[in-house]
Amino acid sequence: MAKFHVRETFVIEDKKLFVMAGFILEGEITARMLVSLPFNSTVMMTADIDHLQILRRPDGDITCLCLRFTDPAEVMLWQALKINDRLVDVVPAT
C-alpha cells in the first residue's frame, strides 16, 4: 500500500478531472490504482486514478493524482470530503 499526502485539490472542468496535488510518502503509485478517500471514521470510498502528472511550481515539484469524472455530483462529493492536507492510502486495483 502506498501513502500520499494531499496538499490541495482542484477541478479541471474542461478535462473532467478532479486533481489531488501532493507528495508520495511511501510506495509507488501508478495509473489505474485506487485511492481510498475517507468518508467518515468508519467508511471509505475508492476512486480510480486515471493518470499522474508532475506539476512544476516555484516552491518545488508536486505529484498530481488525476481522477476522471463523468457526473458533476462525483466532484461535489470529493470536494465535500475536504481532503486537503490529509494522508490517503493508494492500493492496487483488484
C-alpha positions in Angstrom: 0.0 0.0 0.0 1.3 3.5 -0.9 0.7 6.7 1.1 0.0 10.0 -0.5 -0.2 13.4 1.3 -2.8 15.6 -0.4 -1.6 19.2 -0.3 -4.6 20.6 -2.2 -7.3 19.6 -4.6 -8.8 21.3 -7.6 -11.0 20.6 -10.6 -10.2 21.0 -14.3 -13.8 21.2 -15.6 -13.0 21.1 -19.4 -11.0 17.9 -19.0 -13.4 16.4 -16.4 -10.6 15.9 -13.9 -10.5 16.1 -10.1 -6.9 16.6 -9.1 -5.2 15.8 -5.8 -1.9 17.5 -5.7 0.7 16.5 -3.2 3.5 14.1 -2.4 4.1 10.4 -2.5 5.3 9.5 1.0 5.6 5.7 0.7 5.5 3.1 -2.1 4.9 3.6 -5.8 1.7 5.0 -7.4 0.7 4.4 -11.0 -2.4 4.9 -13.1 -5.3 2.6 -12.5 -4.5 2.2 -8.8 -7.3 3.1 -6.3 -7.1 6.0 -3.9 -9.0 5.5 -0.7 -11.0 8.6 0.3 -12.2 8.7 3.9 -16.0 9.5 4.0 -16.0 9.3 7.8 -14.2 7.4 10.6 -15.7 4.1 9.5 -16.5 4.4 5.8 -14.0 4.7 2.9 -14.7 5.1 -0.8 -12.3 4.5 -3.6 -11.6 6.3 -6.8 -9.7 5.1 -9.9 -6.5 7.1 -10.7 -6.8 8.0 -14.4 -3.2 9.3 -14.6 -0.4 11.0 -12.8 1.1 14.3 -13.7 4.1 16.3 -12.3 3.3 19.9 -11.6 6.3 22.2 -11.7 5.9 25.0 -9.2 8.3 27.7 -7.9 8.2 26.1 -4.4 9.0 22.6 -5.8 7.5 19.9 -7.9 4.4 18.1 -6.8 2.7 15.0 -8.0 -0.9 15.2 -9.2 -3.3 12.2 -8.9 -5.9 12.8 -11.6 -9.3 11.3 -11.2 -11.6 11.4 -14.2 -15.3 12.0 -13.6 -18.4 11.9 -15.8 -21.0 13.1 -13.3 -20.5 16.5 -11.6 -22.1 15.0 -8.4 -18.9 12.9 -8.0 -16.8 16.1 -7.8 -19.2 17.6 -5.3 -18.8 14.5 -3.1 -15.0 14.5 -3.4 -14.9 18.2 -2.6 -17.2 17.6 0.4 -14.7 15.1 1.8 -12.3 18.1 2.5 -9.1 16.0 1.9 -6.7 19.0 1.7 -3.7 18.4 3.9 -4.6 14.8 4.6 -2.9 11.5 4.2 -4.6 8.9 1.9 -3.9 5.3 1.0 -3.4 4.2 -2.5 -3.9 0.5 -3.3 -3.6 -1.7 -6.5 -6.9 -2.4 -8.3 -8.2 -5.9 -7.8 
